[in-house]
Amino acid sequence: MSLFSAPTKSTTPSSILKKTPSLKSTLNRSLKTNTPTKVRFVLPHSKKVRHILKDYIKHGNAKDYESLVCLIRDAELFDDDISSLLREATECISIMKEELRLFVEALLSIDWIERDDNVVREYQSFIANLVSAHNYHADFVINKLVTLFFPSPTDPEWDNGSPSKTDIKKCQHVHSLLCELLRTVPLCKDLLIHALVDHFPYMNKSTHIHEYYIQNLLWVICYQPALRPNILHLIFSKVIIMDVSAPREEITKLEDEEIFMMDDSKTNTTINLDCVHSIAHTLDICLDKMFNYIYAECYEPGTNKLNWAKTKSLYQDILTVFDQLILPTYNTHHVQFVMFVLCSFKTTLTEAFFNYLWKKVCDPNVASVIRQAAVNYIVSFIARATFIPLTMWKGTLQQMAEWIHSYIATQDGLECVNSDLRLHSVFYTVCQALFYVISFRHKDLVNTKKNVVFLESLNLAKIVTSRLNPLRVCQPAVVQNFAAITRKYQLAYCYSIIEHNSRNTIPTVYRDEKGFVTVSSNVLDACYPFDPFVLSRSSAKVHPDYRDYTEVSFEANDSETREIGDVDDFLENDFSSKTQKFSYGTSPGFKFKG
């Protein structure tokens, strides 16, 4: 059944309205009954709703008006009661201005989405006509509809993120009305965006509340594609908050503790991420829903055929979100994989993404921290993605090397070179990026003579021996692995420089822009955005195209060992390789013996 298809007709129950002499006596008798929760709604026949409303507007008779509002709001309403009330209220739409706000709000408080289909249609028609006639009520109506984007407190979490038939039908009623309002009242679009932002659940709310709300936001995109950039921006702005609140190290540590406890109890229970880290579980479900949306949007239904026009459009919208939210945010762990998943669909997307990032790196008008982040995204993507052609990322390495040599040439023209990390932060980050990729993917770069010649063309020896001394500020794990590889293939000899740097490790003390004294270790941060994805459900979209790190050790002869001293202690005595899990926090992915 289509989400927005017209509901089927059904027979309306027979009328159960009772006629009473007056509204006041009806309400008084109802309140004296033995039913403690709800009074029975009885529409007064002696005084129609139209007369009550007109009497209140013209003569200020608030007694019957307030009684009517309370009765609608608090009484128990059956389908025939609602139909009768809506028919009378429809006759009064022309007078439902600001003065009757309480009456309108009472009508909007009616629980209508699970009623008989005829009642639902009558309610939708009334609300559409009301908002068309009086835009004053549009804001409250839109906000009231958005509150229906939340599940009932007792609703269970969806199986595999798929909405139940009951929830689909309820949401269908809401979206049918919302679609009509957006079509007939242009003002409602802006009101809807504000309402969606205001009602977005806080990250500590239950996982089901988040998946229910996000699913409804994605359904809004179905009939209002013009709102997709705003809605995607909203969703990812909230998902980022969850991501930084659920660090990768924290999740893996808690999972390890859970496994240890399970081993002690000798049970075979599967780990539930919700029990380990509730925010991480919510993040996992939200990202899985977004990944599924991307797949559904880019591929033809039931096929593996990519819809290139829709994919390009979605790429532009998500790239905008990446540019505004994800790239400037420090230390995110999983949300950036939305670009990883999207770019895996076609090489053209990966190339476009790399071009976008490299332009950031080369633009001196962009903040240094953004340029550094862009470099780290490029190299982490190259290191981890299995779908990038060798020729493409070799071209990226060539661009990096040329940029580095150009920068070195500029500095060599100066009489005095200041090698302050803060002054040359982008240069050092690009150098570390180049060293990182060569270390991570060196097997693909030394398997043929042609590729070895390519590595030689990068002139790595000139880079490591430049006066700016990039090995001094790069992460030790990157330096050690890069040094071992370049020595083995005679691309550069780094160990004398490493030894010299180890004897000159003086921290830098400086005063920042706020006047605080800061001590710097003069070592770049190890921030690689596409380090392992540790969420369980959403990882199914990532792992098929993801490369794990393979640790490699190189043979070292005695003379070299004596020359470099303790620096080479991490190297194995024989050439071997093994796959292992990364050590987070202390290195960008490498783990070696010290």
PASE-678851 format. One line per 4 residues: number of its first residue (from 1); for each residue y, z, x of C-alpha. Coordinates in steps of 0.5 Angstrom, whole numbers, m for minus. Example, Ala and Ser with C-alpha at 12.3 -4.5 7.8 and 13.67 -1.06 7.14 Angstrom:
BEGIN
1 = m9 16 25; m2 14 27 .
END
This chain:
BEGIN
1 = 0 0 0; 7 m2 3; 11 4 4; 17 1 0 .
5 = 13 m2 m6; 14 m1 m13; 11 5 m16; 5 4 m21 .
9 = 7 6 m28; 3 12 m31; 3 15 m38; 9 20 m39 .
13 = 6 27 m42; 8 29 m49; 15 32 m50; 15 40 m50 .
17 = 22 41 m51; 24 46 m56; 30 46 m60; 34 53 m60 .
21 = 40 55 m64; 45 56 m58; 45 55 m50; 46 63 m49 .
25 = 41 65 m54; 36 61 m50; 38 63 m43; 38 70 m46 .
29 = 31 70 m49; 28 66 m43; 30 72 m38; 27 77 m42 .
33 = 20 74 m42; 14 77 m38; 14 71 m33; 18 74 m27 .
37 = 19 67 m23; 22 62 m27; 25 61 m34; 23 56 m39 .
41 = 28 50 m39; 30 49 m46; 35 43 m47; 40 46 m53 .
45 = 40 41 m59; 46 44 m62; 51 43 m56; 49 36 m52 .
49 = 50 36 m45; 56 31 m45; 60 36 m50; 59 42 m45 .
53 = 61 38 m39; 67 35 m43; 69 42 m46; 69 45 m39 .
57 = 74 39 m36; 79 39 m42; 79 47 m44; 76 50 m38 .
61 = 70 53 m42; 66 55 m36; 61 60 m40; 57 54 m43 .
65 = 58 50 m37; 55 56 m32; 50 57 m36; 47 50 m36 .
69 = 48 50 m29; 44 56 m28; 39 54 m33; 38 47 m29 .
73 = 37 51 m22; 33 56 m24; 29 54 m30; 22 51 m30 .
77 = 22 44 m31; 17 39 m34; 17 32 m33; 20 31 m40 .
81 = 25 36 m39; 27 32 m33; 27 25 m37; 31 28 m43 .
85 = 36 32 m38; 37 25 m34; 38 21 m40; 44 26 m43 .
89 = 47 26 m36; 47 19 m35; 51 18 m41; 56 23 m37 .
93 = 57 19 m30; 64 17 m32; 66 24 m32; 62 27 m26 .
97 = 68 27 m21; 70 33 m17; 70 38 m22; 63 38 m24 .
101 = 60 39 m17; 56 45 m19; 53 41 m24; 51 35 m20 .
105 = 49 40 m14; 44 43 m19; 41 36 m21; 40 34 m14 .
109 = 36 41 m13; 31 39 m18; 24 38 m15; 23 30 m16 .
113 = 19 27 m11; 12 29 m14; 13 28 m21; 11 22 m26 .
117 = 13 15 m23; 17 14 m29; 21 21 m28; 22 18 m21 .
121 = 25 12 m23; 29 15 m28; 32 20 m22; 33 14 m17 .
125 = 37 10 m22; 41 16 m24; 43 18 m17; 44 11 m15 .
129 = 49 10 m21; 52 17 m20; 54 15 m12; 56 8 m14 .
133 = 61 11 m19; 63 17 m15; 63 16 m7; 65 24 m7 .
137 = 58 26 m8; 55 21 m3; 55 26 3; 52 32 m1 .
141 = 47 26 m4; 45 24 3; 44 31 6; 40 33 0 .
145 = 35 27 1; 35 28 9; 32 35 7; 26 32 4 .
149 = 25 29 11; 21 36 12; 14 37 10; 12 43 6 .
153 = 11 50 10; 4 49 8; 2 42 10; m3 41 16 .
157 = m1 37 22; m3 30 21; m9 27 24; m8 23 30 .
161 = m1 23 28; m2 18 22; 1 21 15; m3 23 10 .
165 = m3 18 3; 0 24 m1; 6 24 5; 7 17 5 .
169 = 8 17 m3; 13 22 m3; 17 19 3; 16 13 m1 .
173 = 20 15 m6; 26 18 m2; 26 12 2; 27 7 m4 .
177 = 33 11 m6; 36 12 0; 35 4 2; 39 3 m5 .
181 = 44 7 m3; 45 4 4; 45 m3 0; 50 m1 m5 .
185 = 55 4 m2; 57 2 5; 60 9 6; 53 12 6 .
189 = 51 9 13; 56 13 17; 54 19 13; 47 18 14 .
193 = 47 18 21; 51 25 21; 46 28 17; 40 26 21 .
197 = 44 29 27; 45 35 23; 38 36 21; 34 34 27 .
201 = 30 40 28; 31 45 34; 25 44 39; 22 51 37 .
205 = 20 49 30; 13 47 29; 10 40 32; 9 38 25 .
209 = 16 39 23; 18 34 29; 13 29 28; 14 29 20 .
213 = 22 28 21; 21 23 27; 16 19 23; 22 19 17 .
217 = 27 16 22; 23 11 24; 22 9 17; 29 8 16 .
221 = 29 3 22; 25 m1 18; 30 m2 12; 36 m1 16 .
225 = 35 m4 23; 42 m4 25; 42 3 25; 36 3 30 .
229 = 41 4 37; 43 10 33; 37 13 31; 33 12 38 .
233 = 39 15 41; 38 21 37; 31 22 38; 31 21 45 .
237 = 37 26 46; 32 31 43; 26 29 46; 30 30 53 .
241 = 31 37 51; 24 38 50; 22 35 57; 26 39 61 .
245 = 24 45 58; 17 44 59; 16 42 67; 10 39 69 .
249 = 9 44 74; 9 49 68; 4 45 64; m1 44 69 .
253 = m1 52 72; m2 54 64; m8 49 64; m11 51 70 .
257 = m10 58 68; m13 56 61; m19 53 64; m20 59 69 .
261 = m21 63 63; m25 58 59; m30 58 65; m30 66 65 .
265 = m32 66 58; m37 60 59; m35 56 53; m34 49 52 .
269 = m28 49 48; m23 43 49; m16 45 51; m11 45 46 .
273 = m4 44 49; m1 47 43; m4 54 45; m2 53 52 .
277 = 5 51 52; 8 49 45; 14 45 47; 10 41 51 .
281 = 5 40 45; 11 38 41; 14 33 46; 7 30 47 .
285 = 6 29 39; 13 26 39; 12 21 45; 6 19 42 .
289 = 9 17 36; 15 13 40; 10 10 44; 6 8 38 .
293 = 12 5 35; 14 1 41; 7 m2 40; 8 m4 33 .
297 = 14 m7 34; 13 m11 40; 6 m14 38; 4 m18 32 .
301 = 0 m13 27; m8 m13 28; m7 m18 34; m5 m17 42 .
305 = 0 m23 41; 7 m21 44; 13 m22 39; 17 m24 45 .
309 = 24 m24 40; 23 m17 38; 21 m14 44; 27 m17 48 .
313 = 31 m14 42; 27 m7 43; 28 m7 50; 36 m8 50 .
317 = 36 m2 45; 32 3 49; 35 0 56; 42 3 53 .
321 = 38 10 51; 36 10 58; 42 8 61; 46 13 57 .
325 = 41 19 57; 35 19 61; 38 16 68; 43 21 68 .
329 = 39 27 66; 36 31 72; 29 33 73; 26 30 67 .
333 = 18 29 67; 15 25 62; 21 22 57; 22 16 62 .
337 = 15 13 61; 18 10 55; 21 5 60; 14 4 64 .
341 = 10 3 57; 15 m2 55; 15 m6 62; 8 m6 62 .
345 = 8 m11 56; 11 m17 61; 13 m18 68; 20 m21 66 .
349 = 21 m14 63; 20 m11 69; 24 m16 73; 30 m14 69 .
353 = 29 m7 69; 29 m7 77; 35 m12 77; 39 m7 72 .
357 = 37 m1 77; 39 m5 83; 46 m7 81; 47 1 80 .
361 = 45 2 87; 49 m3 90; 55 m2 85; 60 3 89 .
365 = 64 5 83; 58 8 80; 57 16 82; 53 17 88 .
369 = 48 21 84; 46 16 79; 45 11 85; 40 15 88 .
373 = 37 16 81; 36 9 80; 33 8 87; 28 13 86 .
377 = 26 10 79; 25 3 83; 21 6 88; 17 11 84 .
381 = 16 5 79; 13 1 84; 8 6 87; 5 8 80 .
385 = 5 1 76; m1 m3 77; 2 m9 73; 7 m11 78 .
389 = 6 m17 82; 6 m16 89; 11 m22 90; 16 m18 86 .
393 = 16 m11 89; 16 m14 96; 22 m18 94; 25 m11 92 .
397 = 23 m8 99; 26 m14 102; 33 m13 98; 33 m5 100 .
401 = 32 m7 108; 37 m12 108; 42 m7 104; 40 m2 109 .
405 = 41 m6 115; 48 m9 112; 50 m1 112; 48 0 119 .
409 = 52 m6 121; 58 m3 118; 57 4 121; 56 1 128 .
413 = 62 m2 128; 66 5 128; 67 9 134; 65 15 131 .
417 = 59 16 126; 59 22 122; 52 23 119; 53 28 114 .
421 = 48 27 108; 53 28 103; 57 22 106; 51 17 106 .
425 = 47 20 101; 46 13 98; 44 10 104; 39 16 106 .
429 = 36 15 99; 35 8 100; 32 9 107; 27 15 104 .
433 = 25 10 98; 23 4 103; 19 9 107; 16 12 101 .
437 = 14 5 98; 11 3 105; 7 10 105; 4 9 98 .
441 = 3 2 98; 1 1 105; m6 m2 104; m3 m8 100 .
445 = 2 m9 105; m3 m9 111; m9 m13 108; m7 m20 110 .
449 = m4 m22 117; 2 m25 112; 3 m19 109; 3 m15 116 .
453 = 8 m21 118; 13 m19 112; 13 m11 114; 15 m13 121 .
457 = 21 m18 118; 24 m11 115; 25 m9 122; 23 m2 121 .
461 = 24 0 128; 32 m1 128; 32 3 122; 29 9 124 .
465 = 33 9 131; 40 8 128; 45 13 129; 45 15 122 .
469 = 38 18 124; 35 17 117; 28 21 119; 32 27 120 .
473 = 34 28 112; 28 25 109; 22 29 106; 17 31 111 .
477 = 11 29 107; 15 22 107; 16 22 114; 10 24 117 .
481 = 6 19 113; 11 13 114; 10 15 122; 3 15 122 .
485 = 3 8 118; 8 5 123; 5 7 129; m2 5 127 .
489 = 0 m2 125; 6 m2 131; 12 m3 126; 16 3 129 .
493 = 15 9 133; 18 15 130; 15 21 133; 20 22 139 .
497 = 25 22 134; 21 27 129; 20 32 135; 28 31 137 .
501 = 30 32 130; 25 39 129; 29 42 135; 36 40 132 .
505 = 35 43 125; 41 47 124; 43 48 116; 50 46 114 .
509 = 55 51 111; 61 48 107; 65 50 101; 64 46 94 .
513 = 69 43 90; 69 50 86; 71 54 92; 63 57 93 .
517 = 60 57 100; 54 53 100; 48 52 105; 45 46 106 .
521 = 38 44 109; 40 37 110; 34 35 107; 34 30 101 .
525 = 31 32 94; 24 30 92; 25 27 85; 20 21 83 .
529 = 21 20 76; 14 17 75; 10 22 78; 3 24 74 .
533 = 4 24 67; 0 31 64; 1 30 57; m6 29 53 .
537 = m5 25 47; 1 20 49; m2 19 56; m7 14 53 .
541 = m1 9 53; 0 11 60; m6 12 64; m9 5 63 .
545 = m3 2 68; m2 8 72; m4 8 79; m6 15 82 .
549 = m5 17 90; m10 16 95; m9 20 101; m11 16 108 .
553 = m12 20 114; m11 16 121; m15 17 128; m10 20 133 .
557 = m12 20 140; m11 25 145; m5 23 149; m1 22 143 .
561 = m3 28 140; m1 32 146; 6 28 146; 8 30 139 .
565 = 5 37 139; 4 40 132; 7 35 129; 1 31 128 .
569 = m4 37 126; m4 34 119; m8 28 121; m15 27 120 .
573 = m20 26 126; m23 20 123; m21 15 119; m22 16 111 .
577 = m19 16 105; m20 20 98; m17 21 91; m14 27 90 .
581 = m9 30 85; m2 31 87; 1 37 90; 8 38 86 .
585 = 14 41 88; 13 41 96; 12 33 96; 14 27 92 .
589 = 6 26 92; 3 26 98; m1 32 100; m4 33 107 .
593 = m7 38 112; m2 42 116 .
END
